[in-house]
Amino acid sequence: MAALYGTYTGARTTTPPSQIDGGVQGARVRVYREKITLAAQTASDTITIGYPLKGESFLFGTHTTGTSLGSSTVAVGISGATAKFKAAATFTTTLTPTLWGAVAAITDLDPLSAGVEVFITIAAATMPGSGTYFTDMYFCAT
């Protein structure tokens, strides 16, 4: 049976063995959590949800709400790329943490070149007039 290595562990097979990138294996995970009080925020409004630091790489996000967001759509991104981490979509599941993340952001483990402000953009329809919405973003760094 052949012994195979993945993209990141392959570094250990070179002569001399290389170190595995600590940003992808053995990294520390930092969570950015935000609690949003729903108050009929309107389409095109933005809500800041975190400030990841230079050198961190996006892993994934979750959101949980006790109130369906109905036809409102939310995207997660940064200035100049409002859907960098999550494309605009509805979220109607309640009381269930739900994973999110744009495939390009998840598979691009390049660390941030600078700290950024991450925000939700309400892309369509007004948010509910009451309720609570939680979002968590998970980033890793050495």
N, C-alpha and C positions, 0 to 999 in steps of 0.2 A: 504494500500500500504506500502511495506517495505522500510525503509530508509537504503540504502546500502552505503558502503564506498570503495574507491579505495585503492590500496596498500599504497599510501603515506598519504592519509587523515585518514586512519584507526587508526593512532597514537592518534588521538583526542578522540577516543571512549574508551580508557583505563581509569582505575581509579587508581590514578588520571590521568587526561589527559596529554599526552606527547606532546612535541613540534613536529611540522612537520619539517622534514629535510629541512633547508633553501637552500640546494643545488639543490633541485628538485621542490620546490614551493617557490616563492618569491625571487628567486636568481637574481643576476645581470648578465646581458649578456655582454660578451666582444666579439668584432668582430676583427678578424685578416684578413685584406685585403691585397692582393698583386696584382700588375700590372706587367704583363710579356710581354715584347716585343718579338714577335715571330721572330726568326732569324735562322731557319733551325737547331734547337737543335736536336741532334741525340739520337737514342735509347740508353738507359742506363744512359743518362745524368740526373742529379737531379737539381731541382730548389727549393731553400728554400723559404717557403711562410709564416712562422710565428714561434713564440716562445711562445706557451701557458705556463702558470705558474703552479707551484705546487698547487694542490687543485681545479683546474678547471676541469669541465666535458664536454666532447664533446656533442654538440646537433645535428648539421648538417652543411653542407657546400653548397655553390652555386658556379657555374661558369658561366661566360658570355664571349662570344667572338664575334668579328665582322667578323671573318674568320673561316670557317670550319677547324677543325684539321685533316680532311681527315681520313687516315687510322692509324694515330698516336693514340696510347693508352696512357692514363695517369692514374697513381695510386697515392694515397695520403697516406703517412705514416711517420714512424719514423725509425731510425736506428734499424735494427733487425726485423722490421715488416713494410715493405714498402707499404703494402696495409691495414694498420690498420684502416684508416678512409674511404678509397675508393678503391675498387678493380679496376684493370686496365680495361679501357673501352674506346671506341672511343667517341668523342664528335663532332658532326657535326651540331648541332643546332646553328644558329647565332642570335645574338641580342635578346636572350631570357634567362633571368636568370634561371638556371636549378639546382634543388636540387640534392645533392648527400650525401651519407653517408653509410658506411658498417653497416648492421643491428646489428652486434655484438658490434660495437662501440657506436651506438645510444642507444641500450637497456642496455648497461653496463654503468650506471651512476656513477661508481666508480670514484672519483676524481683522477687526475694524482698524482702519488706519488713523482714526481719531475718535474721541468720544462723540456720541450723537444723541439727539433728542428723538425718542421714538413716540409716535402718537397714533391714535385711532382717528381715521377720517370716516365720518358718517357719509356714505356715498349716495344713499337714496333713502327717502322717507324719514319722517320724524321718529325719534326714539319714543318709547312709552313714557307716560307722564309720571310714573312712580316705579319703584323697585330698585334693586341693587345688582350691579354687574361687576364681576371680578375678572381680571385678566392677569396671567402670570407669563413672563418671558424667561426662558432659561438660556443662559450664555455660559460658555466655558472659557477658561484661560489657564495658563500655567502658573 
